[in-house]
Amino acid sequence: MILPLTAKEMEYIVDSMSNEDLLMKQCAVTAATANNGSLRQICSQMQQVHEQHYQALMSALSYHQSMAPTQPQS
Amino acid sequence: MYQSHNQSLMPEQDMAYTVLADLKRVSREYAIAATESTCPDIRQLFTSLLNSTLRLQGDLFQTMQQLKMYTPSSPALKQEIDKQLRQHEQTFQKTKQFLQQTNGNVQQFSNLAGQHQMQQASMQQPNNPYYM
């Protein structure tokens, strides 16, 4: 059985999305500006993984959207 | 004269270090999020994101170490390790004694609980095994 998302879990999910968003940008800038080839390569790979992380968090949030209550619970 | 097309506001070493520091922070946040999750699927999500982030942090760390961008802390001295080993050996011995004593008490308590009618006999044990 899938339980509804708690308010705390939602906060952690959206905080994590902000973190992943920042990391994506940091990796993109480093990949675009670094002189060292291996650093450029690892940053561009990491950027893709952070995109996947962001998508996974987004999916979890939208999956739980349908079963969320519309009124505050006691 | 322009240096190259690669112009950054920060040296690449600092950029890499910033990403590494954020990966360390995000790993901790995923660990906390996993331990505070109620839904099993959300806990599972945070756990897999934690593992993935740890892998990224480890890979970046290794790359930076190979590029001499990161200086690991100096090795621990042998005499310091010896001292710590001796101290913790003693602590562990004391803990073992405590555990034996506690387990002995638990066992005695459950024996007592099972033998209501033989109360006196079980309370006057001449030898307490947990003091040995």
Backbone of each chain as ProteinMPNN parsed JSONL, in Angstrom:
{"seq_chain_A": "MILPLTAKEMEYIVDSMSNEDLLMKQCAVTAATANNGSLRQICSQMQQVHEQHYQALMSALSYHQSMAPTQPQS", "coords_chain_A": {"N_chain_A": [[0.839, -1.203, 0.0], [0.535, 2.231, -0.815], [1.43, 5.012, 0.974], [0.086, 8.309, 1.777], [1.966, 11.279, 1.004], [3.941, 12.846, 3.506], [3.976, 16.135, 5.064], [6.524, 16.845, 5.806], [8.114, 15.13, 4.294], [7.543, 16.143, 1.772], [8.756, 18.667, 1.98], [11.446, 17.91, 2.195], [11.752, 16.75, -0.333], [11.378, 18.947, -2.111], [13.436, 20.642, -1.236], [15.597, 19.07, -1.913], [15.312, 19.083, -4.656], [15.984, 21.741, -5.221], [18.675, 21.642, -4.474], [19.683, 19.788, -6.368], [19.194, 21.177, -8.685], [20.921, 23.365, -8.416], [23.39, 21.998, -8.412], [23.379, 20.895, -10.985], [23.679, 23.228, -12.542], [26.145, 24.206, -11.587], [27.832, 22.115, -12.377], [27.521, 22.274, -15.139], [28.633, 24.806, -15.713], [31.273, 24.405, -14.835], [32.024, 22.302, -16.541], [31.965, 23.664, -18.923], [33.903, 25.617, -18.692], [36.318, 24.72, -17.58], [39.827, 24.05, -17.964], [41.074, 21.662, -17.876], [40.809, 18.465, -19.307], [39.846, 16.001, -18.177], [38.471, 16.892, -15.978], [36.501, 18.442, -17.182], [35.099, 16.41, -18.49], [34.151, 14.709, -16.388], [32.487, 16.486, -15.06], [30.544, 17.008, -16.969], [29.354, 14.522, -17.192], [28.386, 14.257, -14.585], [26.533, 16.268, -14.524], [24.479, 15.232, -16.097], [23.657, 13.081, -14.465], [22.664, 14.474, -12.264], [20.501, 15.691, -13.44], [18.912, 13.447, -13.875], [18.43, 12.746, -11.202], [16.886, 14.938, -10.443], [14.648, 14.593, -12.049], [13.686, 12.172, -10.969], [12.928, 12.967, -8.405], [10.963, 14.812, -9.029], [9.105, 13.102, -10.292], [8.331, 11.508, -8.1], [7.011, 13.374, -6.552], [4.857, 14.116, -8.263], [3.606, 11.661, -8.507], [2.569, 11.251, -5.962], [0.783, 13.261, -5.826], [-1.87, 12.715, -6.641], [-3.042, 11.196, -4.553], [-3.112, 12.853, -2.391], [-4.616, 14.489, 0.419], [-7.316, 16.929, 0.337], [-8.196, 18.506, 2.338], [-7.101, 19.756, 5.556], [-5.83, 17.227, 7.753], [-6.912, 15.742, 10.841]], "CA_chain_A": [[0.0, 0.0, 0.0], [1.302, 3.473, -0.879], [0.924, 6.005, 1.926], [0.205, 9.684, 1.27], [3.206, 11.995, 1.319], [3.815, 13.746, 4.659], [4.43, 17.51, 4.786], [7.973, 16.831, 5.996], [8.703, 14.488, 3.106], [7.44, 17.084, 0.659], [9.799, 19.686, 2.174], [12.738, 17.297, 1.831], [11.787, 16.559, -1.786], [11.591, 20.221, -2.807], [14.794, 21.107, -0.897], [16.519, 18.257, -2.716], [15.224, 19.555, -6.036], [16.806, 22.962, -5.289], [20.082, 21.207, -4.443], [20.024, 19.156, -7.647], [19.158, 22.26, -9.669], [22.173, 24.108, -8.252], [24.496, 21.137, -8.84], [23.311, 20.824, -12.452], [24.254, 24.475, -13.072], [27.57, 24.245, -11.233], [28.528, 21.145, -13.233], [27.503, 22.786, -16.517], [29.606, 25.904, -15.819], [32.624, 23.828, -14.725], [32.275, 21.535, -17.772], [32.145, 24.6, -20.041], [35.006, 26.57, -18.507], [37.578, 24.133, -17.095], [40.848, 23.788, -18.983], [41.458, 20.261, -17.803], [39.88, 17.588, -20.027], [39.172, 15.003, -17.329], [37.527, 17.634, -15.132], [35.352, 18.785, -18.054], [34.345, 15.181, -18.775], [33.421, 14.228, -15.201], [31.425, 17.438, -14.752], [29.413, 16.877, -17.894], [28.661, 13.285, -16.791], [27.661, 14.516, -13.335], [25.378, 17.117, -14.853], [23.41, 14.334, -16.547], [23.14, 12.323, -13.312], [21.845, 15.392, -11.459], [19.229, 15.838, -14.167], [18.123, 12.245, -13.563], [17.985, 12.882, -9.805], [15.817, 15.944, -10.427], [13.474, 13.939, -12.648], [13.183, 11.166, -10.02], [12.247, 13.697, -7.331], [9.761, 15.377, -9.659], [8.164, 11.986, -10.49], [7.801, 11.122, -6.789], [6.073, 14.424, -6.156], [3.627, 14.053, -9.069], [2.953, 10.383, -8.192], [1.83, 11.399, -4.698], [-0.175, 14.348, -5.962], [-3.244, 12.199, -6.786], [-3.622, 10.657, -3.313], [-2.989, 13.832, -1.307], [-5.91, 15.011, 0.872], [-7.545, 18.352, -0.002], [-8.479, 19.193, 3.605], [-6.138, 19.374, 6.602], [-6.253, 16.054, 8.529], [-6.806, 15.983, 12.284]], "C_chain_A": [[0.877, 1.259, 0.0], [0.658, 4.497, 0.058], [0.973, 7.394, 1.302], [1.505, 10.33, 1.772], [3.001, 12.856, 2.57], [4.367, 15.126, 4.264], [5.956, 17.597, 4.867], [8.683, 16.231, 4.771], [8.658, 15.422, 1.902], [8.519, 18.171, 0.759], [11.176, 19.138, 1.779], [12.852, 17.134, 0.318], [12.078, 17.882, -2.487], [12.96, 20.848, -2.478], [15.821, 20.367, -1.752], [16.486, 18.685, -4.175], [16.027, 20.846, -6.215], [18.287, 22.611, -5.316], [20.515, 20.654, -5.797], [20.08, 20.211, -8.764], [20.476, 23.052, -9.641], [23.365, 23.294, -8.761], [24.553, 21.001, -10.367], [24.016, 22.036, -13.08], [25.75, 24.565, -12.8], [28.377, 23.323, -12.141], [28.595, 21.652, -14.672], [28.547, 23.882, -16.701], [31.031, 25.355, -15.759], [32.983, 23.069, -16.01], [32.574, 22.476, -18.942], [33.411, 25.441, -19.905], [36.337, 25.948, -18.094], [38.541, 23.879, -18.248], [41.217, 22.313, -19.028], [40.389, 19.349, -18.41], [39.132, 16.619, -19.133], [38.167, 15.672, -16.391], [36.274, 18.019, -15.938], [34.459, 17.562, -18.254], [33.516, 14.738, -17.561], [32.278, 15.188, -14.857], [30.249, 17.303, -15.713], [28.643, 15.576, -17.631], [27.811, 13.53, -15.543], [26.411, 15.355, -13.579], [24.187, 16.253, -15.279], [22.792, 13.549, -15.39], [22.253, 13.231, -12.443], [20.5, 15.677, -12.13], [18.317, 14.66, -13.883], [17.587, 12.296, -12.138], [16.779, 13.826, -9.722], [14.521, 15.34, -10.952], [12.843, 12.94, -11.682], [12.402, 11.84, -8.895], [10.922, 14.278, -7.828], [8.69, 14.292, -9.849], [7.522, 11.58, -9.17], [6.734, 12.11, -6.34], [4.77, 14.31, -6.955], [2.877, 12.741, -8.826], [2.074, 10.51, -6.954], [0.759, 12.482, -4.762], [-1.626, 13.847, -5.922], [-3.861, 11.731, -5.47], [-3.533, 11.628, -2.135], [-4.371, 14.35, -0.892], [-6.06, 16.502, 0.528], [-7.868, 19.176, 1.236], [-7.408, 18.833, 4.622], [-6.68, 18.2, 7.431], [-6.04, 16.338, 10.011], [-5.547, 15.325, 12.848]], "O_chain_A": [[1.856, 1.331, 0.743], [-0.528, 4.802, -0.067], [1.785, 7.651, 0.413], [2.047, 9.966, 2.815], [1.978, 13.533, 2.679], [5.105, 15.27, 3.29], [6.593, 18.322, 4.102], [9.692, 16.747, 4.291], [9.602, 15.49, 1.116], [9.121, 18.55, -0.246], [11.962, 19.816, 1.118], [13.921, 17.352, -0.252], [12.936, 17.936, -3.368], [13.569, 21.5, -3.326], [16.782, 20.956, -2.246], [17.511, 18.656, -4.857], [16.68, 21.03, -7.243], [19.061, 23.197, -6.072], [21.578, 21.004, -6.311], [20.914, 20.134, -9.667], [21.059, 23.364, -10.679], [24.239, 23.82, -9.451], [25.631, 20.993, -10.961], [24.821, 21.905, -14.002], [26.527, 24.953, -13.673], [29.454, 23.683, -12.616], [29.611, 21.479, -15.346], [29.262, 23.905, -17.702], [31.896, 25.776, -16.527], [34.103, 23.179, -16.508], [33.34, 22.132, -19.842], [33.936, 25.928, -20.907], [37.382, 26.582, -18.243], [38.13, 23.539, -19.357], [41.615, 21.783, -20.066], [39.21, 19.45, -18.069], [37.928, 16.424, -19.295], [37.138, 15.086, -16.053], [35.149, 17.934, -15.446], [33.233, 17.655, -18.197], [32.331, 14.431, -17.688], [31.217, 14.751, -14.412], [29.094, 17.465, -15.317], [27.428, 15.524, -17.821], [26.672, 13.073, -15.453], [25.38, 15.175, -12.931], [23.048, 16.5, -14.883], [21.576, 13.369, -15.328], [21.214, 12.795, -11.947], [19.49, 15.879, -11.457], [17.115, 14.825, -13.675], [16.437, 11.936, -11.887], [15.797, 13.552, -9.032], [13.447, 15.541, -10.385], [11.619, 12.861, -11.578], [11.35, 11.353, -8.481], [9.905, 14.236, -7.136], [7.51, 14.533, -9.597], [6.317, 11.334, -9.112], [5.689, 11.724, -5.816], [3.687, 14.397, -6.376], [1.651, 12.705, -8.926], [0.978, 9.953, -6.896], [-0.071, 12.602, -3.86], [-2.489, 14.443, -5.278], [-5.072, 11.852, -5.282], [-3.846, 11.259, -1.004], [-5.209, 14.622, -1.752], [-5.075, 17.236, 0.439], [-7.82, 20.406, 1.194], [-6.856, 17.734, 4.573], [-7.862, 18.182, 7.774], [-5.126, 17.067, 10.396], [-5.285, 15.418, 14.048]]}, "seq_chain_B": "MYQSHNQSLMPEQDMAYTVLADLKRVSREYAIAATESTCPDIRQLFTSLLNSTLRLQGDLFQTMQQLKMYTPSSPALKQEIDKQLRQHEQTFQKTKQFLQQTNGNVQQFSNLAGQHQMQQASMQQPNNPYYM", "coords_chain_B": {"N_chain_B": [[45.521, 40.78, -24.948], [43.594, 37.863, -25.176], [42.953, 35.165, -22.996], [41.803, 32.501, -23.47], [39.009, 30.708, -24.952], [37.844, 29.673, -22.781], [36.639, 31.101, -20.238], [36.311, 31.848, -16.915], [34.72, 32.806, -13.845], [35.968, 31.953, -11.69], [38.901, 30.133, -10.564], [39.536, 26.845, -11.974], [40.04, 24.877, -10.103], [38.855, 25.807, -7.756], [36.204, 25.836, -8.581], [35.733, 23.079, -8.933], [36.144, 22.267, -6.319], [34.003, 23.522, -5.054], [31.813, 22.153, -6.142], [32.389, 19.599, -5.142], [32.178, 20.058, -2.364], [29.477, 20.671, -2.197], [28.373, 18.227, -3.016], [29.075, 16.66, -0.848], [27.564, 17.869, 1.165], [24.944, 17.495, 0.148], [24.804, 14.71, 0.186], [24.69, 14.214, 2.94], [22.239, 15.435, 3.476], [20.466, 13.803, 2.031], [20.755, 11.445, 3.487], [19.668, 12.194, 5.961], [17.06, 12.835, 5.13], [16.185, 10.29, 4.282], [16.169, 8.866, 6.73], [14.16, 10.194, 8.03], [11.866, 9.703, 6.677], [8.512, 8.571, 6.104], [6.876, 7.194, 4.273], [7.421, 4.153, 2.603], [8.237, 4.068, -0.13], [9.265, 6.624, -0.57], [11.36, 6.715, 1.229], [12.952, 4.764, 0.062], [13.524, 6.049, -2.356], [15.081, 8.292, -1.466], [17.191, 6.855, -0.362], [18.327, 5.622, -2.619], [19.09, 7.886, -4.054], [20.946, 8.907, -2.287], [22.978, 6.924, -2.428], [23.715, 7.194, -5.121], [24.648, 9.855, -5.133], [26.802, 9.653, -3.369], [28.469, 8.076, -4.911], [29.048, 9.821, -7.057], [30.408, 11.839, -5.635], [32.633, 10.425, -4.709], [33.852, 9.735, -7.163], [34.463, 12.282, -8.214], [36.174, 13.228, -6.246], [38.343, 11.424, -6.539], [39.203, 12.087, -9.134], [40.013, 14.743, -8.698], [42.054, 14.31, -6.882], [43.887, 12.914, -8.448], [44.541, 14.955, -10.189], [45.987, 16.513, -8.576], [44.646, 18.401, -7.107], [43.749, 18.236, -4.648], [44.735, 17.926, -1.346], [45.311, 15.316, 0.709], [44.794, 14.802, 4.298], [47.532, 14.65, 6.665], [49.286, 11.512, 7.439], [48.156, 9.442, 10.188], [49.988, 9.08, 13.233], [51.967, 6.245, 14.291], [52.3, 5.759, 17.08], [50.152, 7.167, 18.081], [47.965, 5.744, 17.057], [48.448, 3.328, 18.382], [47.988, 4.148, 21.037], [45.263, 4.849, 20.946], [44.189, 2.353, 20.305], [44.826, 0.861, 22.625], [43.353, 2.289, 24.589], [40.719, 1.921, 23.667], [40.481, -0.795, 23.708], [40.389, -1.271, 26.44], [37.996, 0.096, 27.074], [36.199, -1.492, 25.655], [36.442, -3.914, 27.027], [35.366, -3.229, 29.518], [32.768, -2.638, 28.702], [31.964, -5.143, 27.871], [31.901, -6.491, 30.312], [29.863, -5.059, 31.543], [27.739, -5.738, 29.856], [27.573, -8.491, 30.266], [26.837, -8.541, 32.944], [24.382, -7.161, 32.827], [22.912, -8.852, 31.142], [22.912, -11.074, 32.763], [21.37, -10.167, 34.912], [18.921, -9.817, 33.601], [18.358, -12.42, 32.942], [18.128, -13.533, 35.462], [15.972, -12.123, 36.423], [13.923, -13.014, 34.734], [13.889, -15.643, 35.45], [13.042, -15.432, 38.076], [10.513, -14.344, 37.71], [9.269, -16.489, 36.58], [9.137, -18.259, 38.616], [7.302, -18.015, 40.936], [6.507, -19.271, 43.292], [8.807, -20.269, 44.373], [10.173, -18.225, 45.609], [11.901, -17.425, 47.754], [14.072, -19.159, 47.619], [15.224, -18.539, 45.122], [16.064, -15.956, 45.539], [18.145, -16.093, 47.28], [20.728, -16.701, 46.241], [23.831, -18.179, 46.498], [26.119, -17.803, 44.93], [26.786, -15.268, 42.748], [26.731, -15.241, 39.432], [27.271, -13.151, 37.673], [29.066, -11.467, 38.86], [31.484, -12.515, 38.584]], "CA_chain_B": [[45.501, 39.37, -25.377], [42.633, 37.05, -24.441], [43.542, 33.905, -22.569], [41.229, 31.43, -24.293], [37.555, 30.799, -24.91], [37.417, 29.199, -21.467], [36.759, 32.148, -19.233], [35.473, 31.575, -15.764], [34.866, 33.795, -12.781], [36.739, 31.314, -10.625], [39.818, 29.099, -11.064], [38.837, 25.554, -12.092], [40.213, 24.125, -8.852], [37.823, 26.286, -6.829], [34.918, 25.361, -9.107], [35.638, 21.652, -8.614], [36.006, 22.139, -4.873], [32.632, 23.937, -4.715], [30.931, 21.025, -6.476], [32.692, 18.523, -4.181], [31.618, 20.446, -1.066], [28.016, 20.541, -2.299], [28.043, 16.795, -3.056], [29.178, 16.18, 0.537], [26.399, 18.405, 1.887], [23.729, 16.858, -0.364], [24.807, 13.325, 0.699], [24.182, 14.267, 4.324], [20.81, 15.77, 3.454], [19.72, 12.61, 1.61], [20.763, 10.486, 4.601], [18.689, 12.682, 6.945], [15.727, 12.692, 4.532], [15.822, 8.865, 4.293], [15.85, 8.431, 8.095], [12.947, 10.867, 8.509], [10.735, 9.423, 5.782], [7.484, 7.657, 6.584], [6.478, 6.342, 3.141], [8.53, 3.275, 2.173], [8.753, 4.398, -1.467], [10.056, 7.86, -0.464], [12.622, 6.303, 1.886], [13.72, 4.063, -0.973], [14.002, 7.068, -3.304], [16.185, 9.029, -0.844], [18.325, 5.932, -0.206], [19.021, 5.428, -3.901], [19.725, 9.162, -4.385], [22.134, 8.975, -1.423], [24.016, 6.065, -3.016], [24.162, 7.793, -6.38], [25.418, 11.062, -4.807], [28.08, 9.198, -2.797], [29.29, 7.605, -6.031], [29.53, 11.026, -7.751], [31.379, 12.513, -4.775], [33.848, 9.602, -4.732], [34.495, 9.855, -8.486], [35.032, 13.623, -8.344], [37.311, 13.276, -5.32], [39.466, 10.698, -7.148], [39.697, 12.898, -10.253], [40.723, 15.898, -8.141], [43.292, 13.83, -6.267], [44.811, 12.618, -9.556], [44.973, 16.239, -10.757], [46.708, 17.218, -7.485], [43.84, 19.538, -6.663], [43.286, 17.951, -3.296], [45.793, 17.366, -0.507], [44.729, 14.6, 1.845], [45.431, 15.164, 5.562], [48.755, 13.871, 6.907], [48.962, 10.219, 8.033], [48.143, 9.342, 11.652], [51.235, 8.489, 13.74], [51.831, 4.889, 14.826], [52.114, 5.787, 18.54], [48.788, 7.654, 18.344], [47.075, 4.606, 16.792], [48.664, 2.396, 19.501], [47.314, 4.711, 22.218], [43.812, 4.72, 20.739], [43.863, 0.926, 20.386], [44.866, 0.464, 24.041], [42.216, 2.913, 25.279], [39.438, 1.348, 23.266], [40.486, -2.185, 24.167], [39.918, -1.184, 27.827], [36.571, 0.465, 27.042], [35.435, -2.642, 25.171], [36.419, -4.909, 28.112], [34.391, -2.74, 30.501], [31.434, -2.781, 28.101], [31.631, -6.574, 27.893], [31.519, -6.803, 31.699], [28.542, -4.455, 31.754], [26.753, -6.523, 29.106], [27.404, -9.782, 30.955], [26.085, -8.248, 34.169], [23.014, -6.811, 32.44], [22.256, -10.065, 30.645], [22.712, -11.929, 33.931], [20.216, -9.614, 35.634], [17.717, -10.095, 32.807], [18.079, -13.843, 33.056], [17.68, -13.791, 36.826], [14.635, -11.55, 36.539], [12.942, -13.879, 34.068], [13.777, -16.852, 36.268], [12.219, -15.06, 39.23], [9.142, -14.163, 37.246], [8.7, -17.808, 36.278], [9.111, -19.114, 39.817], [6.67, -17.243, 42.012], [6.405, -20.014, 44.542], [10.141, -20.543, 44.916], [10.727, -16.885, 45.716], [13.014, -17.335, 48.698], [15.216, -19.925, 47.114], [15.896, -17.874, 44.0], [16.646, -14.69, 45.978], [19.326, -16.325, 48.111], [21.733, -17.446, 45.498], [25.142, -17.941, 47.112], [27.086, -17.304, 43.943], [26.229, -14.464, 41.662], [27.642, -15.491, 38.299], [27.638, -11.95, 36.931], [30.157, -10.729, 39.489], [32.739, -13.256, 38.368]], "C_chain_B": [[44.487, 38.596, -24.537], [43.229, 35.674, -24.188], [43.073, 32.744, -23.445], [39.72, 31.615, -24.298], [37.018, 30.39, -23.544], [37.63, 30.278, -20.424], [35.777, 31.889, -18.113], [35.695, 32.655, -14.725], [35.779, 33.268, -11.679], [37.747, 30.348, -11.234], [39.145, 27.723, -11.04], [38.951, 24.717, -10.817], [39.138, 24.513, -7.834], [36.431, 25.839, -7.267], [34.705, 23.899, -8.714], [35.428, 21.46, -7.117], [34.589, 22.512, -4.42], [31.642, 22.808, -4.997], [31.133, 19.897, -5.463], [32.063, 18.818, -2.815], [30.094, 20.305, -1.077], [27.589, 19.082, -2.354], [28.109, 16.196, -1.651], [27.948, 16.618, 1.332], [25.118, 17.686, 1.469], [23.652, 15.389, 0.092], [24.235, 13.285, 2.112], [22.683, 14.534, 4.33], [19.956, 14.581, 3.003], [19.656, 11.576, 2.734], [19.725, 10.897, 5.646], [17.271, 12.482, 6.405], [15.27, 11.235, 4.572], [15.406, 8.426, 5.696], [14.57, 9.074, 8.616], [11.737, 10.633, 7.616], [9.782, 8.408, 6.395], [7.083, 6.685, 5.476], [7.647, 5.468, 2.715], [9.096, 3.647, 0.804], [9.6, 5.662, -1.448], [11.396, 7.57, 0.21], [13.549, 5.629, 0.874], [14.317, 5.053, -1.987], [15.213, 7.816, -2.727], [17.422, 8.139, -0.672], [19.076, 5.765, -1.521], [19.679, 6.726, -4.366], [20.993, 9.367, -3.543], [23.281, 8.165, -2.038], [24.592, 6.666, -4.286], [25.052, 9.016, -6.115], [26.778, 10.7, -4.215], [29.025, 8.746, -3.906], [29.883, 8.816, -6.784], [30.629, 11.71, -6.951], [32.709, 11.753, -4.788], [34.597, 9.733, -6.05], [35.167, 11.217, -8.647], [36.27, 13.773, -7.456], [38.543, 12.608, -5.946], [40.078, 11.49, -8.296], [40.524, 14.066, -9.731], [42.049, 15.483, -7.51], [44.346, 13.532, -7.342], [45.369, 13.908, -10.158], [45.723, 17.101, -9.74], [45.965, 18.487, -7.039], [43.437, 19.384, -5.206], [44.431, 17.344, -2.502], [45.152, 16.633, 0.662], [45.454, 14.966, 3.13], [46.585, 14.191, 5.835], [48.429, 12.555, 7.621], [49.006, 10.25, 9.565], [49.418, 8.63, 12.105], [50.969, 7.142, 14.407], [51.549, 4.906, 16.325], [50.71, 6.274, 18.914], [47.774, 6.532, 18.122], [47.181, 3.58, 17.919], [47.891, 2.854, 20.735], [45.799, 4.521, 22.131], [43.37, 3.27, 20.863], [43.806, 0.459, 21.837], [43.647, 1.0, 24.783], [40.912, 2.203, 24.95], [39.328, -0.13, 23.581], [39.93, -2.222, 25.592], [38.421, -0.881, 27.877], [35.724, -0.74, 26.659], [35.338, -3.726, 26.252], [35.372, -4.52, 29.158], [32.974, -2.929, 29.982], [31.0, -4.247, 28.129], [31.191, -7.02, 29.282], [30.109, -6.303, 31.987], [27.461, -5.293, 31.083], [26.484, -7.862, 29.779], [26.543, -9.613, 32.185], [24.619, -7.978, 33.832], [22.256, -8.049, 31.962], [21.974, -11.026, 31.786], [21.506, -11.483, 34.725], [18.922, -9.939, 34.928], [17.315, -11.547, 32.986], [17.519, -14.166, 34.436], [16.253, -13.291, 37.015], [13.609, -12.473, 35.907], [12.796, -15.195, 34.813], [12.85, -16.595, 37.446], [10.749, -14.964, 38.836], [8.464, -15.509, 36.99], [8.537, -18.674, 37.509], [8.563, -18.355, 41.016], [6.736, -17.956, 43.349], [7.76, -20.309, 45.172], [10.895, -19.243, 45.122], [11.987, -16.833, 46.574], [14.265, -18.011, 48.158], [15.971, -19.173, 46.029], [16.529, -16.55, 44.411], [17.925, -14.893, 46.776], [20.341, -17.181, 47.368], [23.108, -17.168, 46.086], [26.159, -17.359, 46.127], [26.383, -16.517, 42.845], [27.161, -14.574, 40.452], [28.093, -14.216, 37.589], [28.686, -11.09, 37.636], [31.505, -11.382, 39.233], [33.592, -12.59, 37.308]], "O_chain_B": [[44.522, 38.671, -23.309], [43.909, 35.099, -25.038], [43.888, 32.084, -24.09], [39.207, 32.571, -23.716], [35.885, 30.715, -23.189], [38.69, 30.351, -19.801], [34.576, 31.732, -18.333], [36.722, 33.334, -14.721], [36.291, 34.024, -10.853], [37.495, 29.793, -12.303], [38.291, 27.461, -10.193], [38.052, 23.939, -10.498], [38.584, 23.659, -7.142], [35.586, 25.506, -6.437], [33.638, 23.525, -8.226], [34.644, 20.612, -6.691], [34.042, 21.889, -3.51], [30.747, 22.539, -4.196], [30.164, 19.309, -4.982], [31.486, 17.93, -2.187], [29.496, 19.876, -0.091], [26.551, 18.725, -1.797], [27.305, 15.333, -1.3], [27.367, 15.83, 2.077], [24.304, 17.313, 2.314], [22.562, 14.88, 0.354], [23.406, 12.435, 2.437], [21.943, 13.926, 5.103], [18.86, 14.369, 3.521], [18.636, 10.911, 2.917], [18.989, 10.053, 6.158], [16.387, 12.018, 7.126], [14.106, 10.961, 4.862], [14.421, 7.706, 5.856], [13.956, 8.555, 9.548], [10.705, 11.285, 7.775], [10.199, 7.5, 7.115], [6.964, 5.484, 5.718], [8.746, 5.973, 2.488], [10.305, 3.554, 0.593], [10.553, 5.776, -2.219], [12.431, 8.107, -0.183], [14.753, 5.884, 0.835], [15.462, 4.908, -2.414], [16.238, 7.962, -3.394], [18.553, 8.601, -0.816], [20.307, 5.764, -1.545], [20.726, 6.679, -5.011], [21.981, 9.925, -4.019], [24.405, 8.652, -2.154], [25.804, 6.65, -4.501], [26.075, 9.201, -6.774], [27.784, 11.346, -4.51], [30.229, 8.998, -3.85], [31.071, 8.83, -7.105], [31.653, 12.113, -7.503], [33.777, 12.36, -4.867], [35.824, 9.831, -6.067], [36.288, 11.31, -9.147], [37.274, 14.361, -7.857], [39.646, 13.153, -5.893], [41.299, 11.566, -8.43], [41.604, 14.35, -10.25], [43.041, 16.208, -7.59], [45.525, 13.846, -7.181], [46.523, 13.953, -10.584], [46.05, 18.258, -10.005], [46.569, 19.488, -6.656], [42.857, 20.29, -4.609], [45.033, 16.36, -2.93], [44.519, 17.257, 1.514], [46.606, 15.397, 3.081], [46.616, 13.075, 5.317], [47.423, 12.468, 8.326], [49.792, 10.987, 10.159], [49.878, 7.694, 11.45], [49.914, 6.917, 15.0], [50.681, 4.177, 16.806], [50.147, 5.855, 19.926], [46.834, 6.38, 18.901], [46.177, 3.027, 18.367], [47.227, 2.055, 21.396], [45.145, 4.101, 23.086], [42.325, 2.976, 21.442], [42.876, -0.24, 22.24], [42.986, 0.265, 25.516], [40.105, 1.918, 25.834], [38.226, -0.665, 23.708], [39.112, -3.079, 25.925], [37.674, -1.514, 28.623], [34.672, -0.988, 27.249], [34.304, -4.379, 26.391], [34.598, -5.356, 29.624], [32.082, -3.332, 30.728], [29.835, -4.558, 28.376], [30.256, -7.806, 29.434], [29.283, -6.999, 32.578], [26.4, -5.531, 31.66], [25.344, -8.318, 29.859], [25.644, -10.411, 32.452], [23.721, -8.51, 34.485], [21.102, -8.263, 32.333], [20.949, -11.708, 31.8], [20.706, -12.308, 35.166], [17.933, -10.295, 35.567], [16.142, -11.881, 33.155], [16.58, -14.949, 34.579], [15.434, -13.934, 37.671], [12.54, -12.694, 36.476], [11.723, -15.798, 34.818], [11.992, -17.414, 37.775], [9.865, -15.445, 39.545], [7.254, -15.653, 37.159], [7.873, -19.709, 37.46], [9.277, -18.091, 41.984], [6.983, -17.348, 44.391], [7.847, -20.568, 46.372], [12.093, -19.154, 44.852], [13.005, -16.271, 46.172], [15.37, -17.476, 48.244], [17.202, -19.163, 46.011], [17.427, -16.058, 43.727], [18.709, -13.957, 46.933], [20.745, -18.247, 47.832], [23.51, -16.007, 46.163], [26.966, -16.505, 46.495], [25.521, -17.024, 42.128], [28.27, -14.04, 40.475], [29.159, -14.188, 36.975], [29.146, -10.094, 37.078], [32.545, -10.853, 39.626], [34.68, -13.073, 36.997]]}, "name": "protein", "num_of_chains": 2, "seq": "MILPLTAKEMEYIVDSMSNEDLLMKQCAVTAATANNGSLRQICSQMQQVHEQHYQALMSALSYHQSMAPTQPQSMYQSHNQSLMPEQDMAYTVLADLKRVSREYAIAATESTCPDIRQLFTSLLNSTLRLQGDLFQTMQQLKMYTPSSPALKQEIDKQLRQHEQTFQKTKQFLQQTNGNVQQFSNLAGQHQMQQASMQQPNNPYYM"}
